[in-house]
Amino acid sequence: MLAGLLKSEVAINMSIRIVNTFIEIRKLIVSKGNIYDRITNVEYKLLEQDEKFDIVFDQLQSKKEQEFKQKIFFDGQIYDAYSLIIDIIKTAKNKILIIDNYINDSILKMLAKKNKGVEVIILTSKNTELNKLDINKFNQQYPTLKLATTNRFHDRFMVVDDKELYHIGASLKDLGKKCFAISKVENEAMVDLIKNAS
C-alpha cells in the first residue's frame, strides 16, 4: 500500500517486485497444486489407515484375551503364572469359587485384586494355613470371602461367575515352582458338576 502511494523510483520498483513475487507464487501454486493435493490426500489416507490399524489391533488384543484355552508354565515362571491367575480373577463380575487343598495366605494377595463386590468361596482341606483372623481382616477391606473345608477334591479348580471353569495343575500357593498347566474347561456341564460336587 505504501509503495502504491509513493511516487518515487524506489517505490515503483518495489511495487513491481511485489506484483512479480505474487505472480511467481501463483504460478508455483498452480504448477505444483496437484502435488499439494496429492500430499493432502496421502495425509488423509494415512489418518484413515491409522484408525483402521487401531481397530484391528484392539480386536486382535481382545480376541487374544478371550481365546485363552491352556497355558503351560515351566519351573521358574512364577510371575507369569501369578499374572495369569490375577487376570482370571479380574474377569469375575459376581463370584469366584476356588478349590485348592493346599491354600495359604498368598491367595489373599491375589484376591485383593478382584473386582469390588465379587464374592469368593474357597474350598480347602481342614489343615489349611488360613485362619479366621486372616479371613476377617480380608473381609473388612475386600468383602466377601468365605472359607469351607472339604476332602472331596484332589485337583485344583477355579469357577468364575458360575460359568467359566479352570483346571489348575498346581496349588495356587506354588504357582511356577514346578512345571504345570492351567486349562480352561469349555464343557458347561463340567461347571455344573464341579459346583454340585462342592
N, C-alpha and C positions, 0 to 999 in steps of 0.2 A: 504493500500500500504506500509506504514511504517512497519507494523507488518510482512509483507511478505519479506521485505528486511533485517530486523534484524534477527539474528540467535540465540538470547538468549532464555532461557527457558520461560521468561515472554512473549516475542514476539510470540513464538509458541503457548503458551496457549491463548494469545489474538486472534490470527488468528483462532484457533479452536472455540473459543467462538463466534467470529463474524460469521463464517460459520454456526455454530449451530443456532445462532439467525436468520439468514436468512432462514435456513431450517424450523425453527418453524413458522416464519412469512408466509412462502409459504404454509405450512400445514394449518395454520389458514385461509389463504385466500381461499385455495382450499376447506376446510371443511365448511367454512362459506360463500363461494362465492354465493351460491344460496340465502342466506339471504340478502346479499348486492344487488343482482339482484332484489330480491323482494322489497326491500326498494326503490330502484331506480324506479321500476315500479309503486309503490304506489305514489311516489313523482310526476311522470309524470301524473298519473291518477288524483291526486289532482289538478294539474295545469290545466288539461283539464276540470275538474268539475268547477273550479273557473271561467274559461272563459265561460262555459255554463251558470252558475248561473248569471254572469254579463249580458249575452244576455237576459236571461229570465227576470231578474229584470228591465232591460231597456225597454223591451217590455211591461211588466206589468205597468211600470210607464207611458209610452206613451199612452197606452190604457186607463189608469185611467184619464189622462188629456183629451183624446179625447172623453171619454164617459160621460162627464158632460151633464146631462139632466135637473135636477132640484135640487135645494137646498133650504131648509127652514132654516131661521135664526130666532133665538129667541131673545127676549129683552136682550140687553147687548152684543150681538155678533157683535159689531161694527167693530172690526178689521177683523174678519173673512169675513164679508160681503164686507168690503172695499177691502180686498185682492182678493176676487173672481172677483170683478169688475175690478181691476187692471189687473188680469190675462186675462180677456176677452179683455180689451183694448190692451194689449200687443200682442194679436193674430192678430190684424189688420195689413194688409200689405199696403192697399191703402186708405181706407175710413172708417169713423165711423159716423153713424147718431144716435144722441141721442134725444129722445123725452121725455121731462120732464117739466111740467108746473111750478115746484117749484125750479128750479135750482138756485144755488148761486155760489160764487167764489170757494167753495170747489171742484167743478168739475174741476177747472183748475189744482189743485194739482194732481188730478187723471190723467188728460190728459197729464200732463208733463211727464208721464212715457210711453207714446205711442212711437211707432217706428218712426224714423225720416222719414219725407216726407208723413206721413199719414194725409190726410185731415179730418177735423172734422166739422160736421154741427150739431148745436144744435137748435132744435125747442122747444120753450118755450112760456110761456104767455107773454103778453106785460108788465106785472108787475114784470118782472124778476129783481133780485138784481144785475145781471151782467150789467156792463155799457161798453160804447165804450172804455174807458181808460183801463179797465181790458182786453178786447179783444185785443187792440193794443199792450199792454205790453206783453201779452202772445204770440202774433204773432211775435214779434221781436225775441223771443228766440225759440219758438216751432211752426213754421208755419205749417199748415194754419188752423185757426179756424174761422168759420162763424156762425153768430147768426141770427136767424129769429124767428118771432113770429107767433103763430097760436093758435086758440081756438078749433081745431078740435079733440083733443085727451083728454081723461080723464086719461088713464093708461100711464105708463112709458114703453118705448121700447128702445132697442139699436139694430142697424143693423150694422154688421161688414162685410166690403168688399162686400156689396150688396148681400150677400148670407146667412149669419147667423143672425137669429132673436132671441132676448132675450126679454122676458116679465119680467119686474121688478115690483114687488108689492109695492115698496116704492120709494119715491123720492130719488135720489142719494145723496142728502144732509142729508137725515135722515136714512141712512143705519144702521141697527142694533138697532135703538131706540125702535122699536116695532117689533113684530113677522111679518115676510113677507117672500115671496119666490121669487127666480129667476128661471125662466124656459127657457130652450132652445126650441124654436118652430121649429119642424122638417119639417113643411109643407112649401115647396119652394114657393107655390102660395101665402102664407101669407106674405112672404118677399116682393113680388111684390105689394100686396095690401097696405101694410104699406108705401112703398116707393111712390106709386102713390097717396095715401091719403095725404102724406106730401107735 
